[in-house]
Amino acid sequence: MLLNIKSWLFEVPSKDCMARCAKSGDNRHLEQLITLYSNNLYHYLVTQSNTHLAYDVSQQTWLKVIEKRHLYQAQTTPKAWLFRLARNTLIDEYRKQKHFVELDENSQLPAQNDNQSELTSGDSHIGDTHISYEAFNTALKQLSFVQREAITLQQEGFSLADIELITQSNAQTIKTRLRYAKQNLKQLLGDRNEQA
């Protein structure tokens, strides 16, 4: 009973460091966010661009977290909110560079050639097929921006609702992008195995 009275009278501390950062502005909470999410954020950005641009956009995103922390809604997962900021920053950066990004299922960005294989090494077994990470990254880069984004976000562990929030798209659109991304990856990786 005493515990219930305390929860009515006193605010229970949030386990969400983004909510604490938004409320207090304390840099310790920002440091926790960076520790928790910086690697995942960079990985997402590098799959959508290249290592140089991913680094720049990552840094810009953290600055936007400081500037826009008051806009954070506690019902949103901090990671999804952060990735939405990063996605919007990346698209803005593409526009500044006059690098047109069409956000539909049929568009494709030119494959980035900046040694993506340096990010991962080794090989992977998918089903009975032996696929190198380099081959997978090359195939991933051939997908359209939105297909690559959807599958990358799914691999980051985001729910369908989170992907909707990040991409500002509806659930059916996300499901379609994921289906096409998986079909295209299977075809691209199958073609590569036949050539080997």
Phi, psi and chi 1 to 4 in degrees:
 res  aa     phi    psi   chi1   chi2   chi3   chi4
   1 MET       -  -42.1 -179.2   70.0  173.0      -
   2 LEU   -61.1  -37.6 -176.6   59.3      -      -
   3 LEU   -62.2  -41.3 -178.0   61.3      -      -
   4 ASN   -64.6  -41.1  -71.1  -22.7      -      -
   5 ILE   -63.7  -42.1  -66.5  172.4      -      -
   6 LYS   -61.5  -41.3  -80.2 -174.5  175.4 -179.2
   7 SER   -67.6  -25.8   65.6      -      -      -
   8 TRP   -77.4  -37.3  -68.5  -22.6      -      -
   9 LEU   -86.3  -33.2  -62.3  174.6      -      -
  10 PHE  -121.3  144.1  -56.6  103.5      -      -
  11 GLU   -71.8  129.3 -176.1  175.7  -54.4      -
  12 VAL   -77.5  129.6  177.4      -      -      -
  13 PRO   -59.0  136.6  -16.9   25.4      -      -
  14 SER   -79.4  144.3  170.6      -      -      -
  15 LYS   -85.5   -1.6  -66.0 -179.3 -179.5  176.4
  16 ASP   -92.8  107.0  179.8   -6.2      -      -
  17 CYS   -67.2  -24.5   55.5      -      -      -
  18 MET   -68.4  -41.1 -174.8   62.8 -128.6      -
  19 ALA   -63.6  -41.3      -      -      -      -
  20 ARG   -65.8  -39.6  -69.7 -169.5  -53.4 -106.7
  21 CYS   -64.1  -44.5  180.0      -      -      -
  22 ALA   -63.0  -38.3      -      -      -      -
  23 LYS   -77.0  -44.1 -169.7  171.9 -174.7  174.7
  24 SER   -99.4  -28.1   71.7      -      -      -
  25 GLY    75.2    8.0      -      -      -      -
  26 ASP   -70.4  128.2 -169.9  -23.8      -      -
  27 ASN   -65.4  -21.5  -76.0  -19.5      -      -
  28 ARG   -61.3  -37.3  -72.5  179.0  -62.9  154.0
  29 HIS   -71.0  -35.6  -56.8  -59.3      -      -
  30 LEU   -64.3  -41.2  179.7   62.8      -      -
  31 GLU   -61.6  -38.6  -70.4  169.8    8.3      -
  32 GLN   -62.6  -42.8  -72.8  178.4  -31.7      -
  33 LEU   -59.6  -45.6  -76.7  171.0      -      -
  34 ILE   -62.6  -43.9  -68.0  169.6      -      -
  35 THR   -61.1  -43.4  -59.9      -      -      -
  36 LEU   -70.2  -40.0  -74.5  170.6      -      -
  37 TYR  -120.7   -6.5  -58.0  120.3      -      -
  38 SER   -63.3  -40.7   63.3      -      -      -
  39 ASN   -66.2  -44.0  -71.8  -21.7      -      -
  40 ASN   -63.1  -41.6  -66.2  -15.3      -      -
  41 LEU   -63.0  -46.1 -177.5   69.1      -      -
  42 TYR   -62.7  -42.3  178.0   77.2      -      -
  43 HIS   -59.9  -45.5  177.5  -98.7      -      -
  44 TYR   -59.1  -48.1  161.5   71.7      -      -
  45 LEU   -65.8  -36.3  -70.5  167.9      -      -
  46 VAL   -71.5  -27.8   84.3      -      -      -
  47 THR   -73.9  -21.4   61.6      -      -      -
  48 GLN   -96.7   -8.3  -62.0  -54.4  110.0      -
  49 SER  -148.7 -121.1   59.7      -      -      -
  50 ASN  -143.5  173.7   60.0   50.2      -      -
  51 THR   -61.9  -40.9   54.2      -      -      -
  52 HIS   -66.3  -50.8  178.1   71.6      -      -
  53 LEU   -65.5  -38.5 -174.1   56.6      -      -
  54 ALA   -59.7  -42.3      -      -      -      -
  55 TYR   -63.9  -47.4  178.1   78.9      -      -
  56 ASP   -61.1  -46.2  -73.2  -12.4      -      -
  57 VAL   -67.9  -35.2  170.5      -      -      -
  58 SER   -59.9  -47.0  178.8      -      -      -
  59 GLN   -63.4  -42.7  -62.0  -54.0  -51.1      -
  60 GLN   -61.8  -37.8  -70.2  177.2   46.3      -
  61 THR   -63.4  -43.5  -59.3      -      -      -
  62 TRP   -64.2  -35.0  -70.0  113.4      -      -
  63 LEU   -65.6  -38.9  -69.7  173.4      -      -
  64 LYS   -67.1  -32.1  -75.2 -171.4  177.5 -174.5
  65 VAL   -59.6  -43.1  166.7      -      -      -
  66 ILE   -65.1  -45.6  -64.9  167.3      -      -
  67 GLU   -67.8  -37.3  -66.0  168.7   10.9      -
  68 LYS  -109.8   13.6  -62.5  178.7 -175.8 -100.7
  69 ARG   -58.8  -28.7   67.7  176.8  174.8 -107.4
  70 HIS   -67.4  -16.4   63.0  -76.7      -      -
  71 LEU   -87.1   -8.9  -61.0  174.7      -      -
  72 TYR   -66.5  131.8  174.3   72.4      -      -
  73 GLN  -103.3  126.9  -58.6  -68.2  -37.7      -
  74 ALA   -61.9  -23.1      -      -      -      -
  75 GLN   -74.3  -14.2   68.2  -89.9   15.9      -
  76 THR   -86.7  141.5  -53.9      -      -      -
  77 THR   -69.7  140.1   64.2      -      -      -
  78 PRO   -60.8  -36.8    6.0  -10.9      -      -
  79 LYS   -65.8  -41.9 -173.4  176.1  176.0 -176.1
  80 ALA   -65.2  -41.1      -      -      -      -
  81 TRP   -63.7  -43.6 -173.6   76.9      -      -
  82 LEU   -62.5  -44.3  177.8   63.2      -      -
  83 PHE   -66.8  -33.7  -85.8   56.7      -      -
  84 ARG   -64.5  -44.4 -178.1  176.0  177.5  178.8
  85 LEU   -57.6  -44.3  -80.2  178.8      -      -
  86 ALA   -64.6  -43.5      -      -      -      -
  87 ARG   -61.1  -47.4  178.5 -171.4 -164.4  -98.7
  88 ASN   -63.2  -38.2  -68.3  -19.6      -      -
  89 THR   -65.3  -41.9  -56.3      -      -      -
  90 LEU   -62.5  -46.1  177.1   63.9      -      -
  91 ILE   -64.1  -40.3  -69.2  170.5      -      -
  92 ASP   -60.5  -40.7  -71.6  -13.6      -      -
  93 GLU   -66.2  -40.6 -162.8   57.5   38.1      -
  94 TYR   -60.0  -42.1  -85.9  139.0      -      -
  95 ARG   -64.5  -41.8  -72.1  180.0 -178.9  140.8
  96 LYS   -60.1  -39.0  -77.3 -177.8 -160.9  171.3
  97 GLN   -81.3    2.4  -64.2  177.6    5.2      -
  98 LYS    57.2   34.0  -59.3 -164.6 -175.7  -35.2
  99 HIS  -100.0  100.9 -175.6   93.4      -      -
 100 PHE   -68.8  127.6 -175.3   67.9      -      -
 101 VAL  -118.1  110.8  176.8      -      -      -
 102 GLU   -90.0  125.3 -165.1  171.5  -32.1      -
 103 LEU   -95.6   59.0  -60.0  177.4      -      -
 104 ASP  -132.8  174.0   68.7   26.2      -      -
 105 GLU   -67.6  -24.7  -85.2   55.6   53.2      -
 106 ASN   -96.1   -8.9  -61.1  -40.8      -      -
 107 SER   -80.1  151.4   65.9      -      -      -
 108 GLN  -137.3  138.3  -70.2 -169.4   -1.7      -
 109 LEU   -85.4  149.3  -67.8  175.4      -      -
 110 PRO   -62.1  144.3    5.2   -6.2      -      -
 111 ALA   -60.5  133.7      -      -      -      -
 112 GLN   -83.5  134.2  -57.4  -71.2  -24.0      -
 113 ASN  -115.4   79.1 -174.9   11.7      -      -
 114 ASP  -136.1   44.8   79.1  -16.5      -      -
 115 ASN    58.7   54.0  -61.9  -32.6      -      -
 116 GLN   -58.2  -26.6  -70.1  -60.6  -42.9      -
 117 SER   -65.3  -15.3   58.5      -      -      -
 118 GLU   -68.5  -20.3   74.9 -172.7   44.3      -
 119 LEU   -76.4  -30.5  -61.1  175.9      -      -
 120 THR  -135.6  154.3   56.1      -      -      -
 121 SER  -141.8  161.9   59.8      -      -      -
 122 GLY    96.2 -168.1      -      -      -      -
 123 ASP  -128.7  166.4  -64.9  -28.0      -      -
 124 SER  -133.6  150.0  176.1      -      -      -
 125 HIS  -109.5  117.2  -67.3  -83.5      -      -
 126 ILE  -113.1  111.5  -61.3  175.9      -      -
 127 GLY    63.6 -130.6      -      -      -      -
 128 ASP   -95.5    4.2  -67.9  -26.9      -      -
 129 THR   -97.2  135.9  -51.5      -      -      -
 130 HIS   -95.0  115.4 -177.5   78.2      -      -
 131 ILE  -126.7  130.5  -61.2  169.6      -      -
 132 SER   -77.5  154.3   71.9      -      -      -
 133 TYR   -62.4  -35.7  -73.9  113.0      -      -
 134 GLU   -61.4  -43.2 -176.2  176.5  -20.5      -
 135 ALA   -63.9  -41.5      -      -      -      -
 136 PHE   -64.1  -45.6 -178.4   80.7      -      -
 137 ASN   -61.8  -39.0  -75.3  -24.1      -      -
 138 THR   -64.1  -44.5  -60.3      -      -      -
 139 ALA   -65.0  -41.6      -      -      -      -
 140 LEU   -59.4  -41.6 -171.9   65.8      -      -
 141 LYS   -65.6  -19.2  -73.4  -69.6 -174.8 -178.9
 142 GLN   -84.2  -11.7  -67.5  177.9   44.9      -
 143 LEU   -73.5  159.3  -61.5  179.4      -      -
 144 SER   -64.2  159.9   69.1      -      -      -
 145 PHE   -52.1  -48.7 -179.6   90.3      -      -
 146 VAL   -72.8  -32.7  -68.8      -      -      -
 147 GLN   -69.3  -45.6  -71.5  175.8   16.2      -
 148 ARG   -61.4  -41.1 -174.3  170.4   63.5 -116.5
 149 GLU   -63.9  -46.9  174.9  179.6   61.0      -
 150 ALA   -61.0  -45.2      -      -      -      -
 151 ILE   -71.5  -34.5 -159.3  145.0      -      -
 152 THR   -65.6  -43.6  -58.9      -      -      -
 153 LEU   -65.3  -38.3  -68.9  171.7      -      -
 154 GLN   -62.9  -41.9 -174.3 -178.4   53.9      -
 155 GLN   -67.2  -24.1  -66.6  -58.6  -50.5      -
 156 GLU   -74.7   -7.3  -77.0  -69.9  -24.9      -
 157 GLY    95.0   10.5      -      -      -      -
 158 PHE   -74.3  144.1  -74.6  111.3      -      -
 159 SER   -76.3  167.7   67.9      -      -      -
 160 LEU   -58.8  -41.0 -169.8   59.8      -      -
 161 ALA   -63.3  -39.9      -      -      -      -
 162 ASP   -65.4  -42.1  -73.7  -22.8      -      -
 163 ILE   -64.2  -37.0  -62.2  172.7      -      -
 164 GLU   -59.2  -46.1  -73.5 -179.9   68.3      -
 165 LEU   -63.0  -47.2  172.1   77.5      -      -
 166 ILE   -63.5  -46.3  -65.7  164.8      -      -
 167 THR   -91.5   -9.0   63.8      -      -      -
 168 GLN    57.5   43.1  -59.9  160.2   34.3      -
 169 SER  -124.4  163.3  -57.7      -      -      -
 170 ASN   -86.7  167.5   65.2   49.0      -      -
 171 ALA   -61.1  -42.7      -      -      -      -
 172 GLN   -63.7  -39.2 -167.8   56.0   45.6      -
 173 THR   -62.7  -43.3  -59.7      -      -      -
 174 ILE   -62.7  -45.1  -59.6  -59.5      -      -
 175 LYS   -60.4  -40.9  -70.8  176.2 -174.2  176.5
 176 THR   -64.2  -44.5  -59.5      -      -      -
 177 ARG   -61.0  -42.9  -70.6  172.9 -178.1  171.7
 178 LEU   -64.3  -42.7  -73.4  167.6      -      -
 179 ARG   -61.7  -48.4 -174.4  176.6   66.8 -114.0
 180 TYR   -65.2  -38.4  -76.1  135.9      -      -
 181 ALA   -61.4  -45.0      -      -      -      -
 182 LYS   -66.8  -40.6  -70.4  172.2 -175.5  176.7
 183 GLN   -63.1  -45.2  -72.4  172.6   -6.6      -
 184 ASN   -66.4  -40.1  -70.2  -24.6      -      -
 185 LEU   -63.1  -43.9  -82.1  174.0      -      -
 186 LYS   -59.5  -44.2 -173.8  175.7  179.2 -179.5
 187 GLN   -65.9  -46.9 -179.8 -178.4   -5.7      -
 188 LEU   -62.1  -43.4  -71.0  165.1      -      -
 189 LEU   -73.4  -32.5  -68.0  169.2      -      -
 190 GLY   -65.4  -43.6      -      -      -      -
 191 ASP   -61.1  -39.9  -68.3  -13.2      -      -
 192 ARG   -65.4  -41.2 -177.1  172.8  -75.7  -83.9
 193 ASN   -66.1  -35.0  -75.0  -26.0      -      -
 194 GLU   -68.2  -32.0  -71.6  172.2   13.1      -
 195 GLN   -74.7  -26.3  -67.6  171.8    2.4      -
 196 ALA   -72.9      -      -      -      -      -
